[in-house]
Structures are given as C-alpha cells and as structure tokens.
Amino acid sequence: MNDITALDAVTAFAPWLEPTDAELDAIELEMPVIAAEIALLDAQIMTLDRPATELDTRRIRRARRRVLAARRELSNQSAAAVTVSGGAA
C-alpha cells in the first residue's frame, strides 16, 4: 500500500489550501450570475424528457435573459471598478 496517498488525503484540507478572502469576495460578486445560470439549467432540465411546451419555451427564454442581464451587471461592475481604481498614467 502506498502511504503517500494517505498523507495526501490527510493534508488535502490544510488551512493554506482554503480560498483566500479575495477569492471568496469574487465568488460573492459572481453569485447573481451563478444563480441565474442554475435557474436556466433547471428550466432546460425540465424539458429533457418531454416535448417543450410554449410555457417551457418562455421559461427558458426568460432564464436566458436573466443570465445575460446578470452577466451584463457583473461586467459593468468590473468595468466601473477598473475605471475608479485605474486613473490616468
């Protein structure tokens, strides 16, 4: 038996492997996009085992618009942060 794999499994959750505060902040900032993508995926999954009805089509279309809107907001926030912190060189 290889003892190194057991050691790797024990040290895999060492504190220095945890996400940093900056990474957690980035995830928090992206949560609206993640939630919108999950809603889109749920709407698409509902239509996998049956033909899509008009209601399903509208639900998917609305979910896609929410994803695009969330991505737009995220990119606008990112662009505003760069503009504010950037400045003239």
C-alpha positions in Angstrom: 0.0 0.0 0.0 1.2 3.5 -0.8 1.5 5.7 2.3 1.9 8.8 0.3 -1.7 8.8 -0.9 -2.9 8.5 2.7 -0.7 11.5 3.6 -2.1 13.5 0.6 -5.7 12.8 1.7 -5.0 14.0 5.2 -3.2 17.2 4.1 -5.7 18.0 1.3 -7.7 20.2 3.6 -4.8 22.1 5.1 -5.7 25.7 6.0 -3.3 27.2 3.4 -5.4 25.4 0.7 -8.6 27.3 1.7 -9.8 30.1 -0.6 -8.5 33.5 0.2 -10.7 36.4 1.2 -10.2 37.9 -2.3 -11.4 34.6 -3.9 -14.4 34.5 -1.6 -15.3 38.1 -2.5 -15.0 37.3 -6.2 -17.4 34.3 -5.7 -19.8 36.6 -3.8 -19.7 39.1 -6.6 -20.5 36.4 -9.2 -23.4 34.8 -7.2 -26.2 36.5 -9.2 -24.7 35.1 -12.4 -24.3 31.6 -10.8 -27.9 31.7 -9.5 -29.2 32.8 -13.0 -27.3 30.0 -14.7 -28.7 27.5 -12.2 -32.2 28.7 -13.0 -31.5 28.3 -16.7 -30.2 24.8 -16.2 -33.3 23.9 -14.2 -35.5 25.2 -16.9 -33.6 23.2 -19.6 -33.6 20.0 -17.4 -37.4 20.1 -17.1 -37.8 19.8 -20.9 -35.4 16.8 -21.3 -37.9 14.0 -21.0 -40.8 15.6 -22.8 -41.5 17.9 -25.7 -41.2 21.6 -24.8 -44.5 23.4 -24.4 -45.0 27.1 -25.0 -44.7 27.7 -21.3 -41.4 25.8 -21.2 -40.1 27.9 -24.1 -41.0 31.1 -22.4 -39.4 29.9 -19.1 -36.1 29.1 -20.9 -36.2 32.4 -22.8 -36.7 34.3 -19.5 -34.0 32.4 -17.8 -31.6 33.2 -20.7 -32.4 36.9 -20.4 -31.7 36.7 -16.6 -28.3 35.2 -17.3 -27.5 37.8 -19.8 -28.6 40.6 -17.5 -26.6 39.2 -14.6 -23.5 38.9 -16.8 -24.0 42.5 -18.0 -24.3 43.8 -14.5 -21.2 41.9 -13.4 -19.2 43.2 -16.4 -20.4 46.7 -15.7 -19.4 46.4 -12.0 -16.0 45.1 -13.1 -15.5 47.9 -15.6 -16.6 50.6 -13.1 -14.1 49.2 -10.6 -11.3 49.3 -13.1 -12.2 52.9 -14.1 -12.4 54.1 -10.5 -9.1 52.4 -9.4 -7.3 53.0 -12.7 -6.8 56.7 -13.4 -4.5 58.4 -15.8 -1.0 57.2 -16.2 
